[in-house]
Amino acid sequence: MEKQIGHLRNELLSVRQDAVAAHIAGDKGKAECLTGKVVGMKSILDVAERAMRRSDREAVGELEGVERVIRALGPAIPRC
């Protein structure tokens, strides 16, 4: 799981750069969407690290809840 979190943290940096580029280019809609994506990814990755490193039961439950919602909504979730 640590390796996957590291990979996602690197992806997070890329999305953050894309958000800045969209903002500079004046594409407000894309910049806002990508900024939201960055915030969400960072938040959930922080929870995943808590669950993994500290055996934080609340974090484990939060991840399970997020997983359930993503599975249920899957293809219906809009994309940036």
C-alpha positions as CSV (number, residue, x, y, z in Angstrom):
1,M,0.0,0.0,0.0
2,E,2.9,2.4,0.7
3,K,4.1,2.0,-2.9
4,Q,0.6,2.9,-4.2
5,I,0.4,5.9,-2.0
6,G,3.8,7.1,-3.2
7,H,2.7,6.7,-6.8
8,L,-0.6,8.6,-6.1
9,R,1.4,11.4,-4.3
10,N,3.5,11.7,-7.5
11,E,0.3,11.8,-9.6
12,L,-1.1,14.5,-7.2
13,L,1.9,16.7,-8.0
14,S,1.2,16.3,-11.7
15,V,-2.5,17.2,-11.2
16,R,-1.5,20.2,-9.1
17,Q,0.8,21.4,-12.0
18,D,-2.1,21.0,-14.5
19,A,-4.3,23.0,-12.2
20,V,-1.8,25.9,-12.1
21,A,-1.3,25.7,-15.9
22,A,-5.1,25.9,-16.4
23,H,-5.3,28.9,-14.1
24,I,-2.5,30.7,-15.9
25,A,-4.2,29.9,-19.3
26,G,-7.4,31.4,-18.0
27,D,-9.4,28.2,-18.1
28,K,-11.3,28.9,-14.9
29,G,-13.6,25.9,-15.1
30,K,-10.7,23.4,-15.6
31,A,-8.6,25.1,-13.0
32,E,-11.4,24.9,-10.4
33,C,-12.1,21.2,-11.3
34,L,-8.4,20.2,-11.1
35,T,-8.0,22.2,-7.8
36,G,-10.9,20.2,-6.3
37,K,-9.3,17.0,-7.5
38,V,-6.1,17.9,-5.8
39,V,-7.8,18.7,-2.6
40,G,-9.8,15.5,-2.7
41,M,-6.8,13.3,-3.6
42,K,-4.6,14.9,-0.8
43,S,-7.3,14.5,1.8
44,I,-8.0,10.8,1.0
45,L,-4.3,10.0,0.7
46,D,-3.7,11.5,4.2
47,V,-6.5,9.3,5.5
48,A,-5.0,6.3,3.8
49,E,-1.7,7.0,5.5
50,R,-3.3,7.3,8.8
51,A,-5.1,4.0,8.3
52,M,-2.0,2.2,7.3
53,R,0.6,3.7,9.6
54,R,-1.3,4.2,12.8
55,S,-4.0,1.5,12.6
56,D,-6.5,4.3,13.0
57,R,-9.8,2.6,13.0
58,E,-11.7,5.8,12.1
59,A,-9.5,6.3,9.1
60,V,-10.1,2.7,8.0
61,G,-13.9,3.3,8.2
62,E,-13.6,6.5,6.3
63,L,-11.7,4.8,3.5
64,E,-14.3,2.1,3.4
65,G,-17.1,4.7,3.1
66,V,-15.3,6.5,0.3
67,E,-14.7,3.3,-1.5
68,R,-18.4,2.4,-1.3
69,V,-19.5,5.7,-2.7
70,I,-17.0,5.6,-5.5
71,R,-18.1,2.1,-6.5
72,A,-21.7,3.0,-6.4
73,L,-21.4,6.2,-8.4
74,G,-18.5,5.0,-10.6
75,P,-19.2,6.0,-14.2
76,A,-21.7,8.6,-13.3
77,I,-19.0,10.8,-11.6
78,P,-18.2,13.8,-13.9
79,R,-14.6,14.2,-15.0
80,C,-12.4,17.3,-15.3
